[in-house]
Amino acid sequence: MKKILTFTAFAILGIVSSVAQNTVTADLYHEGNVTHYSGINSLANASNDAISGDTIILSKGDFLSSAITITKPLTIIGSGMDTDSEGQRTVLKNAVTIDIEENNGKDFYLEGLCSENGIYVTNSTEHSQITRCQLKSCQTSDSIYIVQCKIKGLSGNGYKNCSNCHVGPIGTYSNYIMTNCVIQVPYTSNTPYVNPAPNSIFMSCIFMSSGVSDYVVFPASTLAYNCYAINVPNLFNNIVDPSSNNHHLSDFSMFKTFNANSTYEDSCELTDEAAATYLGEDGTQIGMYGGTTPFSSKTSIPQITTFNVDRYASGGTIGVHIGINE
């Protein structure tokens, strides 16, 4: 699902003001009108005032002095999950619970931020989505699409439909549908890892462990196609479909820069040779940069990075210079 947003002059002025004031802001867009909020609780205040289907644009900086629950299908977009040259990005300091009932075909959409606490999905609409975010923890009891994200902990009994993500250790008894993901497997040298990802489907994914994990094996209810496992030599043993085309590897040489102890924040780029060799059924490389939505941390709207106004007028006009990171 792709979000296309059209911004008026009011929207641009709102974003510019966020840069100029050097404080955290949330701008609420409703039917062409903009309401401006400032301060650490500006997201909470904007979401309280919003109507289903509204859009909230967040500046860089820290939001949420306490946990909040969002009960409306909103679009919330931050400045990005990556830090800029000044070490700034949009950060949620406390937990967010998404508890949304079906509402006239509108869906919840979250993009371009770093969550340092938890995202909890207790109720979501059919096509709700989290994209281009870095999440310390995401727990779901309802289904949600997760696209181009880096996630340390992903758990819960709701189906997690992920594509082009880097995911920390997968949980026991959790259900996944994953395409073109890089997935860390918990290291275990002598104790069976009970029921990792039952009733799940993995396609064109890379699994890896910090040490050789002989005891991690998918249950027979799980399917995997065109996947590779590093340091997990028995992962695919129960998968009997001869067309599954899964493989085991013993080193990390497929990655440009990588080691066994890397975290979920790593980019996990394949070498040029590996990208041309390890392919999924669609002919693109396995892992985060293949498929139809190759990983990118850039937000879907341009970000204003500089804003300068000429000191003197020339010919009756004053020059305004805006730098945009697209």
N, C-alpha and C positions, 0 to 999 in steps of 0.2 A: 504494500500500500504506500503510495507516494503522496505527500502533502504538498500542495502548491498554494503559496500565500501571496496575495497581492497587497502591497502597502501604499497608502496615501502619503501625502506630505506630512500629515499629522504623525504617522508612524515613524517617519524619518526624523522628525523633530524630537519625538519621544526618545529615540535611541541616542540621538546626539546629546540630549540633555543628560542621559546616563553617563556619557563619557565626560561631559564638561563638569558635572557636579562632583565627580569622584566619590560617589556614595552608591550603595546598592539600591536599585530601583526595580519596580515591577510596573509595567504598563499594560492596562487592561483594555482590549479592543472589543467593542460591541457595536455592530451595525454602523461602522464608520466613525464612531465616537471613541475617544481615548480618555481614560482616567489614570492619573499618575499617582503611584504610591512610592514611598521611600522608607528605608530602614530595614533592619533584619527581619521584621515581620511583614514586609510588604507583600510577599507571596501569599501568606496566610490571609491577609486582609483582602487582596485582590480576588483570591479564590472564593472567599465568603461572599463578596459582592457580585461575582460573575453569574451569568446566565448560561444554561446549557448551550454549548457550541461556541462560546467566546474563546478568545485567544489571549494568553498572557506572555509577554516578552520580558525576560529577566536580564539584568545587567550582569557583569562580573561581580564577584564578591560572595560573602557568606549570607545565607538565608536560613530562617527558622530557628527561633530561640527555644522552641518546644515542638513536639510531634504534632502533626495535623492529619486530618482525614478529609479526603476529597470525594464528594458524593455526586459531582456533576461531570458529564463528558466535556472536558476542556482540552484545548491545545496549549501546552506549556513549553516554551522554547528558551533555552539559556544561551550563553555566549560560546559554549563549547566545553567539552570534557578535558581538553588539554590546557596546560598553563601557557600563558603568553610570555613575552620577554620580561615582564615584571612579576612573573609568578602568580598571575591572577587567572581565575576561571570561575564559572558559576558553581557554587557549592551548596548542597543541602546538608546542614549540620545535624538535623534530627530526622526522625523517621517520618515517612509519608505512607499512609494507608489509602489505597484506591478501592473505594466501595461504591460502585456505580451500577445501577439497574439499567436495563435496555431503555433507551430514550430517543424515540423518533429517528432512529437510524444514525444518531450522532455517536462518535467514539472518542474515548480518551486517548491523547497523544502526548508523549513526553520525549523531549529531545535536547541534547546538547548541554549536559551538566554532569557533575560528579556528586554522588550521594555517599556521604561518609558514615551513614547510619544504616537504615534499612528501607527498602521499598516492599510493602506488603499488599498483595493483590487478593482481596477477599471477594470482590465482585467486579466483573468487567463486562463490557459489551463485546460483541462477536469479533470485531476487528480492532480492538484497543491495542496500542503499540507503544513500546519503549525503544528508542533508537538513538544511536550515537551518544551513549551515556557510559560513565564508569560507575559501577555499583559495588559497594562493599558487600551488600547482601540483598538478595531478592527472593522473597518467599511467596508462593502462589497457592491459593486454594481455588482459583478459577483460571481459565485459559487466557493467555496473552501472547502477542507476538513480540519477540525481542530481536532486534536487528542491529548489526554493527555496534555491539556493545562489548565492554570488558567487565566481567563479573567475577568477583571473588567467591561468592557463595550463592548457589542457585538450588533451591529446594522447595518442598511443598507437594501436595497431592494433586494440584491442578496441572494439566498438560502445559509444558513450556515449549512453544514453537519458536526455535531459535535459528537464525541464519547469520553467517559471517561474524561470529562472536568468538572471543577468547574467554573460556569459562574455567573457573577454579574447580576444585575436586567435585565430581558429580556425587549426589547423595544416594544413599540406599533407599529403596522403595519409592523413588521419585520417577516420574514419567516424563520423557522428553521426545520431541521431534526436532532433530537437529540436522541442518544442512550447511556444509562448508564452514564448520567450526573447528577450533583448536581447543581440546578438552584435557584438563589435568585429571589424572587418576590417582587416588591416595596410595602412597607407598605402603605395602605390607609384605614382609618377608616370610612370615610363618603362620599367619592367621587368615583364614578365608574371609574375603570381603563379601558380606552377605547381600545377595540380590542387588547388585548395582544396576540401576536403570531398567527395571522390569517393564515389559510391554512398551518398549521404546523403539524408535526408528532413527538410525543415523545414516547419513549419506555424504560422501566426500569429506569426511572428518578426519582429524589427526588426534590420536590419543597418546598421552605420554605420562611417564612416571619418573620421579627423581631417582629411583633405584629400580632394580629388576623386581617386579611384582608378579611372582609366579602364581599367586593365589587369587588374583582378580580375574573373574570369568563372567561374561554376560550370561544371564539365564536364557533358557531356550525360547522364552517369549519375546526376546529382543531381536531386532533385525538390523543388520549393518551392510551397506553396499559401498564399494569403492573407498574403503577406509584403511588407514594405516595406524599401527600401534608401535610406539617406541618404548622399550623396557617393560612391555606388558605381553609376554610371549604366549599366554594362554587365553587372551581376552576373547577371541572369536571361536573358541573350541566348540561351543554349543550351537553355533550357527551352521546348519547343515545344507543350506541352499548353495548348490555348486556355482550358481551365477553371481554370488555375492561379491567375489573379487576383492577380498580383504587380504592385507599383508602385515607381517611383523617385521620391524626393523630394530637394530640394536644400538644405533647412535643417532645424534642430532645433526648430522651433516646436511640434511635437507634445508636447514635454516641458515639465513645470512649471518646472524649473530644470535647465539642461543646457548644456554646450558641447562642442565637437568634441574637446577634449583631456581630457575626463573619464575617470576610471579605472573599473575594474570594481567598485569599492566603491559607486558611486552608486546611488541608489534607482530612477532611471529611471521616475518616475511620469508618466503622461500628463496633459495638461490635461483638464478636464471635457469640453470640446468634442471633443478628440481621442479620448477614451475612448468617446464616443458615436458617433464617426464611423468610426474605423478598427476594423472588427470582423472576427473570424474566422468560420468556418462555423458555430460553435456560438452565434453572436450575442453573445459577450462580447468585450471589447476585446483587441486584439493586445498582445503584450508580456507582461511579468512578472506583471501583475495581472489577467489574464484566465484563461479556462479553468476547470477544476475544482479547481485547487489554487493560487489567487492567492498571490503572494509574501508571506511573513511571516517575520520573524526570530525570533518568539517560540517558545520550546520547547514541546513537547507536554505537559510536566508543569509545574505551578506552581513558581515560584522563591521561596524565603523570603528576603525582603530585610531584615526587622528581627525581633528576638526580645528581648522584655523580660519580666522577672518582677517582680511587685509586691514591694516591700520588706517589707510587713507583711501578715499574714494577716487575713482578714475573714470572721467566721462559720465559722472552721475551715478555710477554703480560701485558697489563694494564686492570684491572677490571673496567667495567662500570656497575653501579647499577641504575636501573630505577624502580621507584614505579608507579604502574598503578591503578587507581580507575576505575574498570570495572562496 
